Amino acid sequence: LTTIDLKGSQTSENDWIKGNIGQTGFYRVAYSPDEWERLQTAVSSLELSATDRLGLQSDAYALMRAGYIPATRVLALAEAYKNEHDASVWSELSLNLRALEGLLADETYLPQFHDFGRQLFSPIAKNIGWEPTAGEGHLDALLRSTVLGQSGVYGDKDTLDEAYERFIRYREDSTSLNPDLRAIVCGLAAQE
């Protein structure tokens, strides 16, 4: 782990410094606790590019796995993604949180982690909805399947109920279900 000290740089609480802009380098960047907090604000306000928002949480997860930062830092950063709209960022975030869940599988606080996941994914799932709108591209379909799937996996009742209803209709009429949602609907129905 190499440390770079930015002595002499003065930052206010709204300033932030992001290393590895554009994620072009093959290395991870760790920050001081104060800098992580400032970067959380930059993520929440979408000041960083989608590539950098993705890279930041990817770095945080990798640093947590290596023991350099606590899991609470990863979770605090994850909360900052509530305004996120990029499918790739949500996809990477969901993979990292599911991997973290695997590490917590035997812990007594796993239900609190599921509550956290539900609070993170359910608003975007409700916002994007189950039906495609005119002009949507493949990234919109990816975003929809990612956030609906995670919302259901973390136990959002509305998502699970809708998935089950769609599964029942699909069993009666296989053309009733958008192909992009088949795996999600079937998986959530099986989960329940």
C-alpha positions in Angstrom: 0.0 0.0 0.0 1.5 3.3 -1.1 0.5 6.5 0.6 0.5 9.9 -1.1 0.1 12.8 1.3 -1.4 15.9 -0.2 0.3 18.3 2.2 -0.6 21.9 1.7 -3.8 21.1 -0.1 -6.6 22.9 1.6 -10.1 21.5 1.3 -13.4 22.7 2.6 -16.0 20.2 3.6 -17.5 20.4 0.1 -14.2 19.8 -1.8 -13.1 16.3 -2.7 -10.1 14.7 -4.4 -10.6 11.6 -6.4 -7.6 9.5 -7.3 -7.4 7.5 -10.6 -9.8 9.7 -12.5 -11.5 7.7 -15.2 -10.3 4.4 -13.6 -7.5 4.2 -16.1 -4.8 2.9 -13.7 -4.6 -0.7 -12.4 -4.6 0.1 -8.7 -6.9 0.8 -5.8 -7.2 4.1 -4.1 -7.8 4.5 -0.4 -8.8 7.7 1.3 -8.8 9.2 4.7 -12.2 9.0 6.6 -12.9 12.7 5.9 -12.1 12.3 2.2 -14.4 9.2 2.0 -17.2 11.4 3.5 -16.6 14.2 1.0 -16.6 11.6 -1.9 -19.9 10.3 -0.6 -21.4 13.7 -1.2 -19.9 13.8 -4.7 -21.5 10.4 -5.4 -24.8 11.4 -4.0 -24.9 14.7 -6.1 -23.6 12.8 -9.2 -20.6 15.2 -9.4 -18.4 12.3 -10.3 -18.7 10.5 -13.7 -20.4 7.2 -13.8 -17.0 5.5 -14.4 -15.6 7.1 -11.2 -18.7 6.4 -9.2 -18.4 2.7 -10.2 -14.7 2.7 -9.5 -15.0 4.4 -6.1 -17.4 1.7 -4.7 -15.3 -1.0 -6.4 -12.2 0.3 -4.6 -14.0 0.6 -1.3 -15.2 -3.0 -1.5 -11.8 -4.3 -2.5 -10.1 -2.4 0.3 -12.6 -3.7 2.8 -12.0 -7.3 1.6 -8.2 -6.7 2.1 -8.8 -5.3 5.6 -7.8 -1.7 4.9 -11.2 -0.1 5.6 -14.2 -1.3 7.7 -17.3 -2.7 6.2 -19.2 0.2 7.7 -17.3 2.5 5.3 -18.5 0.4 2.3 -22.1 0.6 3.6 -21.9 4.3 4.2 -20.7 4.8 0.7 -23.4 2.5 -0.7 -26.0 4.8 0.8 -24.7 7.6 -1.3 -25.9 5.9 -4.5 -29.6 6.5 -3.8 -29.7 9.0 -6.8 -27.7 6.8 -9.1 -29.2 6.1 -12.5 -26.4 4.2 -14.3 -27.0 0.5 -15.0 -23.3 -0.4 -14.8 -22.9 1.3 -11.4 -26.0 -0.4 -10.0 -24.8 -3.7 -11.3 -21.3 -3.5 -9.8 -22.8 -2.2 -6.5 -25.3 -5.1 -6.4 -22.5 -7.6 -7.0 -20.3 -6.1 -4.2 -23.2 -6.0 -1.7 -24.2 -9.6 -2.5 -20.6 -10.7 -2.0 -20.6 -8.8 1.3 -23.8 -10.6 2.2 -22.0 -13.9 1.7 -19.4 -12.8 4.2 -22.2 -12.0 6.7 -24.3 -15.1 6.1 -23.8 -16.6 9.5 -24.0 -13.3 11.4 -27.0 -12.4 13.7 -27.3 -9.0 12.0 -27.9 -10.4 8.5 -31.6 -9.2 8.7 -30.4 -5.6 9.3 -28.2 -6.0 6.2 -31.3 -7.1 4.2 -33.1 -4.1 5.5 -30.3 -1.9 4.3 -30.4 -3.6 0.9 -34.1 -3.2 0.7 -33.9 0.5 1.6 -31.2 1.0 -1.1 -32.8 -0.9 -4.0 -36.5 -0.5 -3.5 -36.8 3.2 -4.3 -35.0 2.9 -7.7 -36.9 -0.3 -8.4 -40.2 1.5 -7.8 -39.0 4.4 -9.9 -38.0 2.4 -12.9 -41.0 0.0 -12.7 -41.7 -3.3 -14.4 -42.7 -2.1 -17.8 -40.3 -0.6 -20.4 -41.1 2.8 -21.8 -40.8 4.0 -25.3 -37.3 4.6 -26.5 -35.5 2.6 -23.8 -32.3 1.0 -24.6 -30.6 -2.2 -23.4 -29.0 -0.4 -20.5 -32.4 0.6 -19.2 -33.5 -3.1 -19.4 -30.3 -4.1 -17.5 -31.0 -1.4 -14.8 -34.5 -2.7 -14.5 -33.6 -6.3 -14.0 -30.7 -5.4 -11.7 -32.7 -3.2 -9.3 -35.9 -5.3 -9.3 -33.9 -8.4 -8.7 -32.0 -7.0 -5.8 -35.1 -5.3 -4.3 -36.8 -8.7 -4.3 -33.8 -10.6 -3.0 -33.6 -8.2 -0.1 -37.3 -8.9 0.6 -39.3 -6.0 -0.7 -42.9 -7.2 -0.4 -44.2 -5.2 -3.3 -41.5 -6.5 -5.6 -42.0 -10.1 -4.5 -45.8 -9.8 -4.9 -45.5 -8.4 -8.3 -43.0 -11.0 -9.4 -45.3 -13.8 -8.1 -48.3 -12.4 -10.0 -46.2 -12.1 -13.2 -45.0 -15.7 -12.7 -48.5 -17.0 -12.4 -49.5 -15.1 -15.6 -46.3 -16.4 -17.3 -47.2 -20.0 -16.5 -50.6 -19.5 -18.2 -49.2 -17.4 -21.1 -45.5 -17.5 -21.9 -45.8 -14.3 -24.0 -47.0 -12.3 -21.1 -43.6 -11.8 -19.6 -40.9 -9.5 -21.0 -37.9 -11.8 -21.8 -35.6 -9.4 -19.9 -37.5 -10.1 -16.7 -38.0 -13.9 -17.0 -35.0 -14.8 -14.9 -35.8 -12.2 -12.3 -39.5 -13.2 -12.0 -38.8 -16.9 -11.9 -36.0 -16.5 -9.4 -38.0 -14.4 -7.1 -41.0 -16.7 -7.4 -38.7 -19.6 -6.5 -37.2 -17.6 -3.6 -40.7 -17.2 -2.1 
